[in-house]
């Protein structure tokens, strides 16, 4: 028999023993609606998002349910989770007192939330066939004045106790080694989803930035590249430098390393920074004098305004990571490669991108210096190191390629970008080590990026009930066990 969409609860389609009765609104088994109403217990309010997950999994957890009127309830399909305006689950299918219903399901912590949210006057809620709540503290009527069938989720005390226990855990992840014990297919699917979520979250800011740049993708990439070179300590300063120094100007100076260095160092505010802790700066340094003269010319010609030297940090940095060295490396990259982003997008594999950043050398001056005017003890080529290149690829190249692929609808480019990330070795940081301590070892950068997203979006804010591991502890194990226990 064909499916009929639901109308309001009192006029929803019902199926009884294979026959459809269009105007059937309730079971013959009646009880006093108010008699089953429960007072709100003095416990922490359960998050509604946890109720959503519980409802979604309920058909697999409970076989014997009843409404507040004592009518038998069978959940055939919880419906489709709705993340937009309207009822929480759409097109659900349930049997109430032997009648088959099709329609929407709304969930609340307290039944009275229905009134607080104004659902009674909202036409989107006319087809709600079931109200699922943690606490039944108010009668809820349809827009035609008929009681809406209500399910009070049973035995939530055990679930709340486990939920609070997870929230109080000091360790990360709060679930301990549960994540590492998930079925491989579940874990692989979850980490793949996390990785895509992470890249998608970066896509919108990137495309927004591109829209503000005169040179579009190339200039937005240049700003992000500068930020990645600055590492954590000088990331903000390096990005500010890129914003203060238009890429359009630097492209006009392409092939002129000294001029590009002069503009970048001049805009940084670091030219003539004076004596350093390593020794006295040589104010007569010919290289520095040349930069000063060139910058004065370019600043006057293009009306440039430099940043302040106070933005830059040296403390606890290795000399190879000093901002002076990073700026020299940025100048060398922009001089050697005219359109860096285009080359990154066109690269066929990871090695090609690694060579793009690794085959660039700063001017000879920096082989013997880490800061202006103070010679180093030995000569060292200031190429970008392998570890820094990998972080640039992870934090700038991959997100930009992914965003570009999405923007241009190029699925093959998107897939090759994800493959590049999987080909990189795993990152080593505090968050990754926390997961490793619980038995979850990442073998490539794609997995470590997924773990960082897991920590940021779920473990950190303790949204355990939205993670498969948390659901395993809270619902599949804890709540199912509680449902199987006999009533006291």
C-alpha positions in Angstrom: 0.0 0.0 0.0 1.5 3.4 -0.8 3.0 5.6 1.9 0.9 8.5 3.0 2.5 11.6 4.6 1.4 12.6 8.1 -0.9 15.5 8.9 -1.4 16.8 12.4 -1.3 14.1 15.1 -5.1 13.9 15.3 -5.3 13.5 11.5 -2.1 11.6 10.8 -2.1 8.5 8.6 -2.2 5.3 10.7 -1.6 1.7 9.6 -3.4 -1.0 11.5 -3.0 -4.7 10.4 -2.1 -3.6 6.9 -5.0 -1.2 6.5 -4.7 2.6 6.4 -7.1 4.6 8.4 -6.6 8.3 7.4 -8.4 9.9 10.4 -7.2 8.0 13.4 -5.6 10.0 16.2 -5.0 7.7 19.2 -5.1 4.2 20.6 -8.2 2.9 22.4 -6.0 2.3 25.4 -6.3 5.5 27.4 -4.7 6.5 30.6 -4.7 9.8 32.5 -2.1 11.9 30.7 -1.2 13.9 33.8 -0.8 10.8 36.1 2.5 9.8 34.5 3.9 13.3 34.6 7.2 13.3 36.5 8.7 16.2 38.5 12.0 17.6 37.3 14.6 15.8 39.4 17.3 17.8 41.1 20.0 16.7 38.6 22.0 18.4 35.9 20.0 19.0 32.8 20.9 16.4 30.2 21.9 18.0 26.9 19.3 17.8 24.2 21.9 16.6 21.7 22.5 13.5 23.8 18.7 12.8 23.7 19.0 13.1 19.9 21.7 10.4 19.8 19.7 8.2 22.2 16.6 8.5 20.1 18.5 7.7 16.9 19.8 4.5 18.4 16.7 3.6 20.4 15.4 1.0 18.0 18.5 -1.1 18.6 18.4 -0.6 22.3 14.9 -1.1 23.5 12.1 -3.4 22.3 9.5 -2.6 24.9 8.4 1.0 25.2 5.2 2.8 26.2 3.8 6.3 26.0 2.8 8.3 29.1 -0.7 7.0 28.5 0.4 3.4 28.7 0.1 2.7 25.0 2.6 0.2 23.5 5.2 2.0 21.4 7.4 0.5 18.7 9.9 2.6 16.8 10.2 1.3 13.3 12.4 4.2 12.1 13.6 7.2 14.1 13.5 9.4 11.0 16.1 11.6 9.5 17.9 14.0 11.8 17.0 17.5 10.9 19.7 20.2 11.4 17.6 23.0 10.1 14.4 24.7 11.4 11.5 22.4 12.3 11.1 19.2 14.1 14.3 17.3 15.2 13.6 14.1 13.2 11.6 14.0 10.0 9.6 11.2 8.4 9.8 8.8 11.3 7.7 5.7 11.6 6.3 4.4 14.9 3.4 2.2 16.1 1.4 3.5 19.0 -1.1 1.1 20.5 -1.0 -1.0 17.4 -1.5 1.9 15.0 1.2 2.7 12.5 2.1 6.4 12.2 4.3 8.3 9.8 5.4 11.9 10.6 7.9 13.9 12.6 9.4 13.6 16.1 10.4 16.4 18.4 12.7 16.0 21.4 13.1 18.1 24.5 14.7 17.8 27.9 11.5 19.0 29.5 8.0 18.6 27.9 7.4 22.3 28.8 10.2 23.3 26.4 7.6 22.7 23.7 5.7 25.8 24.9 8.8 27.8 25.6 10.0 27.3 22.0 6.6 28.3 20.6 6.1 25.1 18.7 2.3 25.1 19.4 1.9 28.0 16.9 4.5 27.0 14.4 2.9 25.2 11.3 6.2 23.2 10.8 5.2 21.2 13.9 1.7 20.2 12.8 2.8 16.8 11.7 4.6 15.8 14.9 3.4 12.3 15.8 5.6 11.8 18.9 7.1 14.0 21.6 10.2 12.4 23.2 11.3 13.9 26.5 13.5 13.3 29.5 11.1 14.9 32.0 7.3 15.1 31.4 6.5 18.2 33.3 3.7 19.7 31.1 0.9 18.6 28.9 1.5 19.2 25.2 -1.4 19.6 22.8 -1.5 19.7 19.0 -2.7 22.8 17.2 -6.1 21.2 17.1 -6.2 20.8 20.9 -5.4 17.0 21.0 -2.7 15.6 23.3 0.5 14.6 21.4 1.7 11.1 22.3 4.7 11.4 24.6 7.6 9.1 25.3 9.6 9.6 28.5 12.9 8.0 27.8 13.3 5.4 30.6 16.1 4.9 33.0 18.2 8.0 32.2 19.8 8.0 35.7 22.5 5.5 34.6 23.1 7.5 31.4 23.4 10.8 33.4 25.8 9.2 35.8 28.1 8.0 33.1 27.8 11.3 31.3 28.9 13.2 34.4 31.7 10.7 35.0 33.1 11.4 31.5 32.9 15.1 32.1 34.8 14.9 35.3 37.7 12.9 33.8 41.0 14.9 33.7 42.5 12.7 31.0 42.2 13.2 27.2 40.4 11.4 25.8 38.0 11.1 28.7 36.9 7.7 27.5 40.4 6.3 28.0 41.3 3.6 25.5 37.7 3.0 24.3 38.4 4.8 21.0 41.3 2.4 20.2 39.0 -0.6 20.9 36.4 0.3 18.3 35.9 -1.9 15.3 38.5 -1.0 12.6 35.8 -0.1 10.1 34.1 2.2 12.6 37.3 3.9 13.6 38.4 4.3 10.0 35.1 5.8 9.0 35.1 8.2 12.0 38.7 9.4 11.4 38.0 9.9 7.7 34.9 12.0 8.6 36.9 14.0 11.1 39.6 14.8 8.5 37.0 16.1 6.0 35.3 18.1 8.8 38.6 19.7 9.6 39.3 20.7 6.0 35.8 21.8 5.4 36.0 24.0 8.4 39.1 25.7 6.9 37.5 26.1 3.5 35.1 28.9 4.2 37.7 31.2 5.9 40.0 30.6 3.0 37.4 31.4 0.3 36.4 34.5 2.3 40.0 35.6 2.4 40.4 35.0 -1.3 37.5 37.3 -2.0 39.2 40.1 -0.2 42.5 39.8 -2.0 43.3 41.8 -5.2 45.3 38.8 -6.6 42.8 36.2 -5.3 44.1 32.7 -4.5 47.8 33.7 -5.0 47.7 36.5 -2.5 45.6 34.6 0.1 48.1 31.7 -0.2 51.0 34.1 0.2 49.5 35.4 3.5 49.0 31.9 4.8 52.5 30.8 3.7 54.0 33.7 5.7 52.0 32.7 8.7 53.2 29.1 8.5 56.8 30.2 8.2 56.4 32.2 11.4 55.5 29.1 13.5 53.4 29.6 16.6 55.6 32.4 18.1 55.7 34.7 15.1 52.7 33.5 13.1 50.7 36.7 13.7 53.6 38.9 13.0 54.4 37.1 9.7 50.8 37.3 8.6 50.7 41.0 9.5 53.9 41.5 7.4 52.3 39.8 4.4 49.2 41.9 4.8 51.3 45.1 5.0 53.3 44.1 1.9 51.1 43.7 -1.2 52.0 40.6 -3.3 51.4 42.8 -6.4 54.5 44.9 -5.4 56.7 41.9 -4.8 55.7 40.3 -8.1 56.9 43.6 -9.8 60.3 43.0 -8.2 60.5 39.3 -9.2 64.0 38.2 -10.0 65.4 40.9 -7.7 66.1 39.1 -4.5 67.8 42.1 -2.9 64.9 44.3 -3.6 62.3 41.8 -2.3 64.4 41.3 0.9 64.6 45.1 1.3 60.8 45.6 1.0 60.0 42.7 3.4 62.6 43.5 6.0 61.8 47.2 5.8 58.1 46.5 6.2 58.9 44.2 9.2 60.5 47.1 11.1 63.6 45.0 11.7 66.1 47.0 9.5 68.7 48.6 11.8 67.4 46.8 14.9 70.6 47.6 16.7 72.9 45.6 19.1 71.9 42.0 20.0 72.6 39.7 22.8 75.1 37.8 20.6 77.3 40.8 20.1 77.4 44.3 18.7 75.6 44.9 15.4 77.8 46.4 12.7 76.1 49.6 11.8 78.5 49.8 8.8 77.3 46.4 7.4 77.2 46.9 3.7 74.3 44.4 3.2 72.2 46.2 5.8 73.0 49.6 4.3 72.0 48.3 0.9 68.6 47.1 2.3 68.0 50.4 4.0 68.6 52.4 0.8 66.5 50.1 -1.3 63.7 50.1 1.2 63.7 53.9 1.4 63.3 54.1 -2.3 60.5 51.5 -2.5 58.7 52.9 0.5 58.7 56.4 -1.0 57.6 55.2 -4.4 54.8 52.9 -3.1 53.9 54.8 0.1 54.7 51.9 2.4 54.1 51.9 6.1 56.3 49.5 8.2 55.3 47.5 11.2 56.9 48.0 14.6 59.9 45.8 15.6 58.2 45.1 18.9 55.9 42.5 17.1 58.7 40.0 16.7 59.8 37.4 19.2 63.2 35.7 19.6 62.9 34.2 23.1 63.0 30.4 23.3 63.5 30.1 19.5 66.3 28.3 17.9 68.4 30.7 15.8 67.3 28.9 12.6 63.7 29.9 13.4 64.5 33.6 14.1 62.1 35.9 12.3 65.0 37.4 10.3 65.8 34.0 8.9 62.1 33.3 8.1 61.6 36.6 6.3 64.8 35.9 4.3 63.3 32.5 3.4 60.0 34.0 2.4 61.8 36.5 0.1 63.8 33.7 -1.5 60.6 31.7 -2.2 58.8 34.6 -3.7 61.8 35.5 -5.9 62.5 32.0 -7.2 58.8 31.1 -7.8 56.6 33.7 -9.4 53.2 32.1 -8.8 53.6 29.7 -5.8 50.0 28.8 -5.4 49.6 27.8 -9.1 52.7 25.5 -8.8 51.2 24.0 -5.6 47.9 23.2 -7.3 49.6 21.8 -10.4 51.9 19.6 -8.4 51.3 15.9 -9.2 52.7 14.4 -6.0 54.0 15.2 -2.6 57.7 15.1 -3.6 57.1 17.9 -6.2 55.7 20.2 -3.5 58.6 19.3 -1.1 61.1 20.2 -3.7 59.2 23.5 -4.4 60.0 24.6 -0.8 63.2 22.7 -0.3 65.2 23.9 -3.3 65.1 27.5 -2.3 68.2 29.2 -0.8 68.4 32.6 0.9 71.0 35.2 -0.1 74.6 34.4 0.9 74.5 37.0 3.8 72.3 34.7 5.8 74.7 31.7 5.5 76.8 33.6 8.1 74.0 35.4 10.0 70.9 34.8 12.1 70.3 38.5 12.9 71.5 41.7 11.2 75.1 42.6 11.8 76.1 39.7 14.1 78.2 37.0 12.3 77.5 33.4 13.2 80.3 31.1 14.5 80.0 28.9 11.4 78.5 29.0 7.9 75.1 27.3 7.6 72.8 27.4 4.6 69.4 28.7 5.6 67.1 26.5 3.5 63.7 25.6 4.9 64.0 22.4 7.0 62.1 19.2 6.2 60.0 19.4 9.4 59.0 23.0 8.6 58.2 22.1 5.0 55.9 19.3 6.2 54.1 21.7 8.5 53.7 24.2 5.7 52.2 21.5 3.6 49.8 20.3 6.4 48.7 23.8 7.5 48.7 25.8 4.3 49.2 23.7 1.1 46.6 21.0 1.9 43.8 23.3 3.1 44.3 25.6 0.1 44.3 22.8 -2.4 41.3 21.3 -0.7 39.4 24.6 -0.7 40.4 25.3 -4.3 39.2 21.8 -5.4 35.9 22.4 -3.6 35.5 25.9 -5.1 36.3 24.7 -8.6 34.4 21.4 -8.3 37.5 19.3 -9.0 37.0 16.0 -7.1 40.2 14.5 -8.5 42.2 17.3 -7.1 40.4 16.9 -3.8 41.2 13.2 -3.7 44.9 13.7 -4.6 45.1 16.3 -1.8 43.9 13.8 0.8 46.3 11.2 -0.6 49.2 13.7 -0.1 48.2 14.1 3.5 48.2 10.4 4.0 51.7 10.1 2.5 53.1 12.5 5.1 54.5 11.1 8.4 52.5 11.6 11.6 52.8 14.9 13.5 54.3 14.8 17.0 52.6 17.1 19.4 51.0 17.0 22.8 47.5 16.1 21.6 48.7 13.3 19.4 50.8 11.9 22.3 47.7 11.9 24.6 45.9 9.7 22.2 48.9 7.4 21.7 49.1 7.0 25.5 45.6 5.5 25.3 46.6 3.0 22.5 45.5 5.0 19.5 48.6 5.3 17.3 48.4 7.4 14.1 50.6 6.3 11.3 50.3 9.3 9.0 49.5 13.0 9.0 45.9 12.4 7.8 45.3 10.5 11.1 47.0 13.1 13.3 44.9 15.8 11.7 41.8 13.8 12.4 42.9 13.4 16.0 43.5 17.1 16.4 39.9 17.7 15.1 38.6 15.1 17.5 40.3 16.8 20.4 39.1 20.3 19.3 35.5 19.5 18.5 34.6 16.6 20.8 37.1 15.6 23.4 38.0 19.2 24.5 34.4 20.4 25.0 33.4 16.9 26.3 30.9 16.2 23.5 31.5 12.5 24.1 28.0 11.5 23.2 28.6 12.7 19.6 31.6 10.5 19.2 31.4 6.7 18.4 33.6 6.0 21.4 31.5 8.0 23.8 28.3 6.5 22.3 29.8 3.0 22.9 30.4 3.8 26.6 27.3 5.9 27.3 24.7 4.2 25.1 25.7 0.9 23.7 27.1 -0.3 27.0 25.8 1.8 29.8 22.3 2.6 28.7 21.6 -0.8 27.1 22.7 -2.4 30.4 20.3 -0.2 32.4 17.4 -1.0 30.1 18.0 -4.7 30.6 18.0 -4.4 34.4 14.7 -5.4 36.1 12.7 -2.6 37.8 13.3 -2.3 41.6 
